Amino acid sequence: MMPLLQNFRRVVVKVGSSLLVDRRASEPKRAWLDALADDIAALHGRGVDVLVVSSGAIALGRTVLGYPSGALKLEDSQAAAAVGQIALSRVWAEVLGARGITAGQILVTLGDTEERRRYLNARETIGRLLERRAVPIINENDTVATSEIRYGDNDRLAARVATMASADLLVLLSDIDGLYTAPPADDPSATLIPLVPRIDAAIEAMAGGPASDLSRGGMRTKIEAGKIATAGGTHMVIADGRIAHPVRRIEQGGPCTWFLTTETPVSARKVWISGSLEPRGLLTVDAGAARALKGGASLLPAGVTHVEGSFARGDCVRIQDAAGVELGRGLVAYDASHAVRLAGRRSQDIVTVLGVTGRAEMIHRDDMILRGE
Ligand code: GLU
């Protein structure tokens, strides 16, 4: 069964730089944006919560600063983003404002979506904006994101935002109308796949390399985004954004690819853990603990044989068995320094070892997601 756009109540619309920015003039494509704003206003008017993940900061700022075309160094793209983000937010505020909708700018880093406390803060702000019927306009905080800790592409960022906001749909507007059986540029016999019930190896193999130089994410990052979104209980649809009214077109049954989530809405916590990109540490557990975890138990300090990484309480860590096979991930209840001291100890001994009482579990069952779960 093909989902209907009409049935979703919280929708993230992701707009890439190549759609939004006129390359030659280095200006927003105003007529196109106006048409998209009409679509957003139509959704919003029906009571749907709408969030926009918009790229375009670098593309809008680079010419103003006199950078040549082509790839920019990280520092230069950060400078370009600092300039372009102002224009980007302004144009969104204008086009939405003209339709009676308030826009709110949110700039996030990888850390804001990965570190639990910051994640919860960002989620709270988004929640408040939506409660007041404002539309959050979200981008990566390019000016401060360094190379090791940045998304770099807004497809995956949009997927994280969608799961963070418990959106039920992510719309990726692209320069292609969906996923093809092979990259159409290389293979003219390629056909559009309307529905992907599940992203498996065959689907991943269909995605080619990166697309244009303005849009960083090719089909590969879109599939990565699809994995994050669908693992977190969010459906995703890829559609051609180059036309006027691209969202309305999906509603009218235009060509696109739907990626379905197979998850029943798991708790927000598990969603966050399963989509977490950057575990901060590694706990190795003994055979008894590995069995207990599979049987649905929490991870106790006694079952931990080795602790690696510098993580803080609440961070996501990987759990592996003695053979190095990843069993799952979870939010650890202790800082690394405490975890090292507690490894192999009984829960009754926690107070003697640390001098303070602490949780009996190293990772509570509710804070854990096992592979294949
Ligand atoms: N955050 C970047 C920008 O606004 C773009 C990242 C992307 O295009 O995916 O310019």
Boltz pocket constraint, residues with backbone or C-beta under 6 A from the ligand:
constraints:
  - pocket:
      binder: B
      contacts: [[A, 16], [A, 17], [A, 54], [A, 55], [A, 56], [A, 57], [A, 58], [A, 59], [A, 81], [A, 139], [A, 140], [A, 142], [A, 152], [A, 153], [A, 154], [A, 155], [A, 214], [A, 215], [A, 216], [A, 217]]
      max_distance: 6.0
